[in-house]
Every structure is written in structure tokens, then in C-alpha cells.
């Protein structure tokens, strides 16, 4: 059985949709282990601890997280990266106009970030409102704080997800279910909000049945969740993926695209 660095057993997670709710329970258990907390708070120190962990190369160590609990950085033309050192998301802000407020497209809403998503948006685009929320896939550890964003968004929030996502979410008890998507993606979809563009591509099962490839063509940023992280090997078995039908770069994407990945 897998254990935390402190020796606490972590039961294997089954692959049915309801069992994904247990992720947060075991994340909380792991966070309570001092050894793991030190890794999340200061990965550089953990890498230097003799005998405790295999050395972590500098390129695989994330940025230092400020005392406020999150780091937000612009990585290209009002596309921002937000992380708490554990999970990360991206969001895009439209161009400022005198006659209307800026709008924001948010990709995912992890519970670990929660209200810090709204704080980060207010920090970089004061007064902007969320108009679109994208679900990369249905797992609660990536969209569990969606209700907080809905309550602080424009009245008609558009929630975009793959067409299978709604079916998978219906298997989750209503009391713990995030807001249901109201716009679906089958194989591909292009979203244009003022001057910002996102393209959605479905490549088949990868990590989950509904995981989307989310691409910002202007900024040349590709967001693919829970598969590959810069500087790290992929998750074992590509995170419970049963079939990866296509791994080549889509020809319409530039070879200079900058990949970003969100997850644990």
C-alpha cells in the first residue's frame, strides 16, 4: 500500500467517478504530515535534505509562493498563471474599454486556490468580472471551487466543458456537485471573447474520459491537466488513463507553443 512520507497509509483510489471525492480527504491527510508540508512550502530545502528525498533539479522546482498564499504572473498578452505551489490555473483578461468592464475567462477552479482566484483577478484587473469558466475535466480537485466563482461572476456565466462532463457530474451527489456546464465541446470548439481566444480540442481519453486540450493561440500556450509537468516525468500510467489515441502535436499548433500544466 502507498504511504505518505510520514508513513500514513493511503488506500488505493478506485476509478469510479464517486471515488474522486475522496481525493480531497486524502489530500488533507497528506497535508497534515509535517514532512510533506515542508516539501510544499519549501521544495528547495527538501531537495537539499540528505537522505530524505532524491535530489530535485532546479528546473523542476516551482517558484517561491508569497506570504499571501498565491503567485500570479502574466505569461503573455493578459494571459495569467496562478498557483499556490500545489495546484495552478490560467485565466485570460480582455482588453480594457472605456464603455464596458473587462471580462475574464477562467480555466478550472481548484479548492486549494478557492477565493484566491478572485483576489488574483482583482489584483491584475480591478473591476473585471468572470464571464466564462472552463472545466478541463470533471474531477473535484480541479473544479470544486466553481460555485465561489459563479457567485462573483456576471449574471449569465458560461461554463464550458466536454460533452461527457455533464454526464459524469450527474453521478456525483447534488449536495457536493459543482455547477453544471451549459456549453459543451464535442471534438473541437473556438471561443472568442472580445480580443481573447481559446481553442478546445478533445483527443480521446487521457487521464479522464473528458479531459480537454485548451489552447490560447495568440499567446501560444497549451493547457493540459494532470499528465505532464515541466521538469518532471509523467504521472504513472498517465494518471489512470486507459487509452491515449494521439500524442502528436496538432499541426495547427506552433512548434514554439509553451505548454503549461495544472494539477497536484
C-alpha positions, 0 to 999 in steps of 0.5 A: 500500500502507498504511504505518505512520507510520514508513513500514513497509509493511503488506500488505493483510489478506485476509478469510479467517478464517486471515488474522486471525492475522496481525493480531497480527504486524502489530500488533507491527510497528506497535508497534515504530515509535517514532512510533506508540508515542508516539501510544499512550502519549501521544495528547495530545502527538501531537495537539499535534505540528505537522505530524505528525498532524491535530489530535485533539479532546479528546473523542476522546482516551482517558484517561491509562493508569497506570504499571501498564499498565491503567485500570479504572473502574466505569461503573455498578452493578459494571459495569467498563471496562478498557483499556490505551489500545489495546484495552478490555473490560467485565466485570460483578461480582455482588453480594457474599454472605456464603455464596458468592464473587462471580462475574464475567462477562467480555466478550472477552479481548484479548492486549494486556490478557492477565493484566491482566484478572485483576489488574483483577478482583482489584483491584475484587473480591478473591476473585471468580472468572470464571464466564462469558466472552463472545466478541463475535466470533471474531477473535484480537485480541479473544479470544486471551487466553481460555485465561489466563482459563479457567485462573483461572476456576471449574471449569465456565466458560461461554463464550458466543458466536454460533452461527457462532463455533464454526464459524469457530474450527474453521478456525483451527489447534488449536495457536493456537485459543482455547477453544471456546464451549459456549453459543451465541446464535442471534438473541437470548439473556438471561443472568442471573447472580445480580443481573447481566444481559446481553442478546445480540442478533445483527443480521446481519453487521457487521464479522464474520459473528458479531459480537454486540450485548451489552447490560447493561440495568440499567446501560444500556450497549451493547457493540459491537466494532470499528465505532464509537468515541466521538469518532471516525468509523467504521472504513472500510467498517465494518471489512470488513463486507459487509452491515449489515441494521439500524442502528436502535436496538432499541426495547427499548433506552433512548434514554439507553443509553451505548454503549461500544466495544472494539477497536484 
